[in-house]
Amino acid sequence: MKQFRNMLYPYVVWLFIMVLVPMLMILLYAFTTAGNEVTTFRFTLDNFSRFLTDTVFLDVLKRSLLIAVVTTVVCVLLGYPIAYTIAKGPERSGFFWIMLITLPTWINMLVRTYAWVGILQDGLVNRFLGMLGIGSFHMLYTTFAVVLGMVYNFIPFMILQIHSSLAKMDKSLLEAASDLGATPMQSFLKVTLPLSLPGVLSGITLVFLPAVSSFFIPKLLGGGQYVLVGNVIETQFLTSGDWNFGSAISLIMAVIIMLSMWLTRKVDTDPAANGKGA
């Protein structure tokens, strides 16, 4: 037991330095006035009221939430059929497809997003459309480009979570439903879908959270003209130097993220996840 505690100390120190200290600094800056000297700190809520009363910042927040919701919905609609097809197939081919889906995540996300800049700007897509005689479209620096970049980067998390739930499902339940006269569609709606909901909800959490706070995807694919709340936070810290206001926005986003996680857990029907397992 003592040896275990000794092994735990480095992780506790790392957690304190890399997580707790930065969070305390954000709290300090968010509730104080501008100034980097301790003597200039004064408690205030002006940083929060400035964000919540300015229509420009509220529009940015609404746009960020909308983009995150659209990205999450698209990932569910695309990810579920893919995960379902992989889970229904042979185990060996399923391993191959999962490896193929996770392979792009081995490359840095920034590099993958940069690749889409070349593809959408007079790249492969417009060339293909030109070969079909459709003509080229301006796709870069649009809402479509931002959503596409987010879906591309985050959909593997959705597929993996749903596939994990489907792969662990007891196949004898489907056989029992079939023996009782259920059609394939009824078996899916009454058995497969409810049992896969924990994976869907986990996937929603893993997609929505990074999507709502993303800043470099809209910056690259939106061309700096498409501003989301992540870009506002980055600007306050790196460009404007207003750490107090940037910290306040970060705390507001942290509250929104925690609320979304609480709502996701609230609707989770998995008995084990809610501590109601037998």
CORFEN-V119105 format. One record per residue. N is the residue number from 0. RES is the residue in three letters. PHI is phi as a letter, one per 20 degrees, with the letter a starting at -180 (none if undefined). PSI is psi as a letter, one per 20 degrees, with the letter a starting at -180 (none if undefined). OMEGA is omega in whole degrees, -180 to 180 (* if undefined). Layout:
n & res & phi & psi & omega
N & RES & PHI & PSI & OMEGA
N & RES & PHI & PSI & OMEGA
//
This chain:
n & res & phi & psi & omega
0 & MET & none & g & 179
1 & LYS & f & h & 178
2 & GLN & f & h & 178
3 & PHE & f & g & 179
4 & ARG & f & h & 178
5 & ASN & f & h & 178
6 & MET & f & h & -177
7 & LEU & f & h & -175
8 & TYR & g & g & -180
9 & PRO & g & h & 180
10 & TYR & f & h & 177
11 & VAL & f & g & 178
12 & VAL & f & g & 179
13 & TRP & f & g & 179
14 & LEU & f & h & -180
15 & PHE & f & g & -176
16 & ILE & f & g & -171
17 & MET & e & i & -177
18 & VAL & d & g & -173
19 & LEU & f & g & -179
20 & VAL & f & g & 177
21 & PRO & g & h & 179
22 & MET & f & h & 177
23 & LEU & f & h & 177
24 & MET & f & g & 178
25 & ILE & f & g & 177
26 & LEU & f & g & -180
27 & LEU & f & g & -178
28 & TYR & f & h & -176
29 & ALA & f & h & -175
30 & PHE & d & j & 179
31 & THR & c & r & 179
32 & THR & e & r & -179
33 & ALA & f & q & -180
34 & GLY & p & p & -177
35 & ASN & e & i & 178
36 & GLU & e & q & -176
37 & VAL & g & h & -177
38 & THR & f & i & -179
39 & THR & e & i & -178
40 & PHE & f & p & 176
41 & ARG & b & p & -177
42 & PHE & f & p & 180
43 & THR & a & q & 174
44 & LEU & d & j & -177
45 & ASP & f & h & -179
46 & ASN & f & h & 179
47 & PHE & f & g & -180
48 & SER & f & h & 178
49 & ARG & f & g & 180
50 & PHE & f & g & -173
51 & LEU & f & i & -180
52 & THR & d & i & -180
53 & ASP & e & o & -177
54 & THR & f & h & 180
55 & VAL & f & g & -179
56 & PHE & f & h & 178
57 & LEU & f & h & 176
58 & ASP & f & h & 177
59 & VAL & f & g & 179
60 & LEU & f & g & 178
61 & LYS & f & g & 179
62 & ARG & f & g & 180
63 & SER & f & g & 179
64 & LEU & f & h & 180
65 & LEU & f & g & 179
66 & ILE & f & g & 180
67 & ALA & f & g & 179
68 & VAL & f & g & 179
69 & VAL & f & g & 178
70 & THR & f & g & -179
71 & THR & f & g & 180
72 & VAL & f & g & 179
73 & VAL & f & g & 179
74 & CYS & f & h & 177
75 & VAL & f & g & -177
76 & LEU & f & h & 178
77 & LEU & e & h & -173
78 & GLY & f & h & -177
79 & TYR & f & g & 179
80 & PRO & g & h & 180
81 & ILE & f & g & 180
82 & ALA & f & h & -180
83 & TYR & f & g & -180
84 & THR & f & g & 179
85 & ILE & f & g & -179
86 & ALA & f & h & -179
87 & LYS & f & h & -177
88 & GLY & e & a & 178
89 & PRO & f & q & -176
90 & GLU & f & h & -178
91 & ARG & f & g & 179
92 & SER & f & h & 177
93 & GLY & f & g & 177
94 & PHE & f & h & 179
95 & PHE & f & g & -178
96 & TRP & f & h & 177
97 & ILE & f & g & 177
98 & MET & f & h & -180
99 & LEU & f & h & -180
100 & ILE & f & h & -178
101 & THR & e & i & -177
102 & LEU & g & g & 179
103 & PRO & f & h & -179
104 & THR & f & i & 176
105 & TRP & f & i & 178
106 & ILE & e & q & -180
107 & ASN & g & p & -177
108 & MET & f & h & 179
109 & LEU & f & g & 179
110 & VAL & f & g & 179
111 & ARG & f & h & 180
112 & THR & f & h & 176
113 & TYR & g & h & 180
114 & ALA & f & h & 180
115 & TRP & f & h & 176
116 & VAL & f & g & 178
117 & GLY & f & h & -179
118 & ILE & f & g & -175
119 & LEU & e & h & -178
120 & GLN & e & n & -180
121 & ASP & l & k & -178
122 & GLY & d & b & -174
123 & LEU & f & h & -177
124 & VAL & f & g & -179
125 & ASN & f & h & 176
126 & ARG & f & g & 179
127 & PHE & f & g & 178
128 & LEU & f & h & 178
129 & GLY & f & h & 177
130 & MET & f & h & 179
131 & LEU & e & i & 180
132 & GLY & n & j & -179
133 & ILE & e & h & -176
134 & GLY & n & r & -177
135 & SER & e & q & 178
136 & PHE & c & q & 176
137 & HIS & e & o & -176
138 & MET & d & h & -179
139 & LEU & f & q & -179
140 & TYR & m & k & 177
141 & THR & c & r & 176
142 & THR & f & h & 179
143 & PHE & g & g & -179
144 & ALA & f & g & -179
145 & VAL & f & g & 179
146 & VAL & f & g & 179
147 & LEU & g & g & 180
148 & GLY & f & h & 180
149 & MET & f & g & 179
150 & VAL & f & g & -179
151 & TYR & f & g & -176
152 & ASN & f & h & -171
153 & PHE & d & i & -176
154 & ILE & f & h & 176
155 & PRO & g & h & 179
156 & PHE & f & h & 179
157 & MET & f & g & -178
158 & ILE & f & g & -177
159 & LEU & f & g & 180
160 & GLN & f & g & 180
161 & ILE & f & g & 180
162 & HIS & f & h & 179
163 & SER & f & g & 179
164 & SER & f & g & -179
165 & LEU & f & h & -179
166 & ALA & f & h & -179
167 & LYS & e & i & -176
168 & MET & f & p & 179
169 & ASP & f & o & -177
170 & LYS & f & h & -180
171 & SER & f & h & 178
172 & LEU & f & h & 178
173 & LEU & f & h & 177
174 & GLU & f & g & 178
175 & ALA & f & g & 178
176 & ALA & f & g & 178
177 & SER & f & g & 179
178 & ASP & f & h & 180
179 & LEU & e & j & 175
180 & GLY & n & j & -180
181 & ALA & f & p & 175
182 & THR & f & r & 177
183 & PRO & g & h & 179
184 & MET & f & g & 178
185 & GLN & f & h & 178
186 & SER & f & h & 179
187 & PHE & f & g & -176
188 & LEU & f & h & -174
189 & LYS & e & h & -175
190 & VAL & d & f & -173
191 & THR & f & g & -176
192 & LEU & f & g & 179
193 & PRO & f & h & -178
194 & LEU & f & h & 180
195 & SER & e & i & -178
196 & LEU & g & h & 176
197 & PRO & g & h & 177
198 & GLY & f & h & 178
199 & VAL & f & g & -179
200 & LEU & f & h & 176
201 & SER & f & g & 177
202 & GLY & f & h & 177
203 & ILE & f & g & 179
204 & THR & f & g & -176
205 & LEU & f & h & 178
206 & VAL & e & g & -175
207 & PHE & f & g & -175
208 & LEU & f & g & 178
209 & PRO & f & h & -179
210 & ALA & f & g & -176
211 & VAL & f & h & -178
212 & SER & d & j & -178
213 & SER & f & q & 179
214 & PHE & c & h & -177
215 & PHE & e & h & 176
216 & ILE & f & g & 176
217 & PRO & f & h & -180
218 & LYS & f & g & -179
219 & LEU & e & g & -176
220 & LEU & e & i & 176
221 & GLY & e & i & 176
222 & GLY & m & k & -178
223 & GLY & m & i & 179
224 & GLN & e & i & -178
225 & TYR & d & n & -172
226 & VAL & e & p & 172
227 & LEU & d & r & -173
228 & VAL & f & h & 176
229 & GLY & f & h & 177
230 & ASN & f & h & 178
231 & VAL & f & g & 179
232 & ILE & f & g & 179
233 & GLU & g & g & -179
234 & THR & f & g & -178
235 & GLN & f & h & -178
236 & PHE & e & g & -170
237 & LEU & e & h & -176
238 & THR & d & g & -177
239 & SER & f & h & -178
240 & GLY & m & j & 179
241 & ASP & e & n & -177
242 & TRP & f & h & -179
243 & ASN & f & g & 180
244 & PHE & f & g & 177
245 & GLY & f & h & 178
246 & SER & f & h & 179
247 & ALA & f & g & 177
248 & ILE & f & h & 179
249 & SER & f & g & 178
250 & LEU & f & h & 177
251 & ILE & f & g & 178
252 & MET & f & h & 178
253 & ALA & f & h & 178
254 & VAL & f & g & 179
255 & ILE & f & g & 180
256 & ILE & f & g & 179
257 & MET & f & h & 176
258 & LEU & f & g & 179
259 & SER & f & h & 177
260 & MET & f & h & 179
261 & TRP & f & g & 179
262 & LEU & f & h & 178
263 & THR & f & g & 179
264 & ARG & f & h & -178
265 & LYS & f & h & -177
266 & VAL & e & i & 179
267 & ASP & f & p & -177
268 & THR & e & j & -179
269 & ASP & f & o & -177
270 & PRO & g & h & -178
271 & ALA & f & h & -178
272 & ALA & f & h & -179
273 & ASN & e & j & 177
274 & GLY & m & k & -179
275 & LYS & d & j & -179
276 & GLY & f & q & -179
277 & ALA & f & none & *
//
